[in-house]
């Protein structure tokens, strides 16, 4: 009998990553490409499917693809849709679960990309054994997976956990969602670039709009490491905002721990230190010095793949 | 065989309310007194116990007190403690579950007063059949009970659901918790009085400190009804802040509905209308016009009594 493999697919604002995962959590094959190379959902899904087929073919062994798990921003597990995703080029409501099922012929599970990463963290990372924790993904935007009593919180419609779209600064920075002051405008790869530009403008280093010059979060990180004060302060400010916001997260959920994952989290202590200082300053007394904020225990590129594959496996068992 | 009754006790910042409740949710007897008449936890608990004994004696019928359920602010279900309650005169950590057990000799369950009200709403109010909702109590402070998948969210340590202590205005009004900008400094009985005073000061109607003159939230309400513009605007501002904060609540939890309960909620549409307008303006697209904000379906004085008694009954069944 062939061994079951589960596809874990992590559709992010920048990159789409896929892996073929066995029930023990080992990734046998993986692929990555730029999400923006595919202008709409059908062309992206077609490419993912072709990639999975060639991945299955490339493996030496007797395997079968049992199910597909997809993690994508702004998605509903129960409805099987991605809706109004601010960081994808897709518009409106996209029924991606159905589209994947039709092209692949196997059962498909859909969840938010950050929820998938939280499931991965719980099964294979530092959250092993925890039943109440929060995982924050700091990528193009800010995503979150909330685990309460050992289960992801989906809410009534499946869209719970949009911590990146909590309003933290009244009338603050404009967000892709159409509102102002969302957390992800401050604490994300794009947010820290905005902060860095604001600092340069306010200190008179740069004048005018500055929008033309492209600078990435990674470059801000490298500048900070090489002693650029403005870049260092940009990390401080980002951590200050994140710690402030996470104090509110704890007031809602009282998690055991909060994990940070994704591009910006790779900055490590440069981001983590100011975040923890701000969190301890802002959190309610009852939680001071009690809640660990730490980096994910999984490689950034693996958490959501592993979690999405694990979700596909779990839902397949529930069907049978 | 005697019929079982369950004591439901609601310890609030202003009043303590108790009831003797049968398994069908009927309140056979009730009592109310000012919490501040008792300077510390032992004297309050002693008085509650004496009141329960006289209540049991007063009933015509063959009853026995099977268990006691207590709802109190800043309390942990798992630890049995009330900790650093900003709106009670008690200091530090108070082991009130143990104290109630020793004086009464029956099993005692403890939960946050707002969580107790949420349980009451789920069993006997407008939240019947709902599995994901949030109840907000607008009393002396702002409390909240979060229900996810049909169960109250306690978090890792039992203290989850402190929405009143989420920070909404950076460097905003000073709070009893020692921090600045907590939601309950804006959206509560004491918050609306502060807002009313600020409006009078800013419009020059009143000069100076104005702290000596006592005015209650009820008086602000009556003034608003009688055409006082400052009082009317105070309700508008309170609703604006509450709607803004509840947009964040929905980003975390995606509840089916949000219920308002307590003294300030008795203002009805005067508070509800500006709250809903602000909520719809501030909530993320995906939830616009989808989430009902409404008043509790239970009399204010009953929700937490019923919920605390129901919790006591549920935990007693789990023990047996």
Interface residues (C-beta under 8 A of the other chain):
Chain A: X74 X83 X84 X131 X132 X133 X146 X148 X149 X151 X153 X154 X155 X156 X157 X158 X159 X160 X161 X162 X163 X165 X166 X167 X168 X169 X170 X177 X178 X179 X244 X247 X248 X249 X251 X252 X253 X254 X255 X256 X282 X284 X285 X286 X287 X290
Chain B: X74 X83 X84 X131 X132 X133 X146 X148 X149 X151 X153 X154 X155 X156 X157 X158 X159 X160 X161 X162 X163 X165 X166 X167 X168 X169 X170 X177 X178 X179 X244 X247 X248 X249 X251 X252 X253 X254 X255 X256 X282 X284 X285 X286 X287 X290
